[in-house]
Amino acid sequence: MTTEPPVTTPSFPKPQDPDDGYGPDGFDTFGYDRFGFDRWGYDRWGYDRSGYNHSGYDRWGYDRQGYNAEGYTSQGCARSGADRPDADQAACALRRARPSTGSAGS
């Protein structure tokens, strides 16, 4: 009576997951996450998720209220004082008619 040795299949090592370049904290070696923002919420060009930089201006140079560093909107309306001579007067009147809070109730 002869006994045959059991037939076993060779074990293969489990393939490793490819390294995606992000550490356990979710940031790459340059300090940016998968969406391109750093630990403080700014992208590689210095803008936050809302599109404003550290000074509060967007990529086109306007703040959250729509005024540039000189105090004018893209239509030429002044934050305070006189509008530019080439301003769109209808747009300026409409802007001034709106409540400052964006709410008609207060």
C-alpha positions, 0 to 999 in steps of 0.5 A: 500500500503506497500513499500518494502525497497530497497535491497542493497548489503553490501559494502566490504572494498577494500583490501589493497595492500600488503606492498612490503617493499620499501618506496616511494623513492624505497629503503627498510629499509636497503637502497637498491632498488629492484635490490639490489643497494644502493643510490650510485649505489653499491650492498651489496658486494660493486660492481657497476652495471658494476661489479667494486668496489670503487677502480675500481677492479672487483670481480676477482681483475682486473681493467677496463683495465684487470690488477690486483693490481700488474700490470699483466693481467690474462695471465701474461702480465705486464702493464709496464716492464717485463712480468711474466716468465709464461706469454702467450707471444702470448696474450701479443703481441696481447694486445700490438698491440691493440691501447690503446683507443680501436679505430684504428682511433686514 
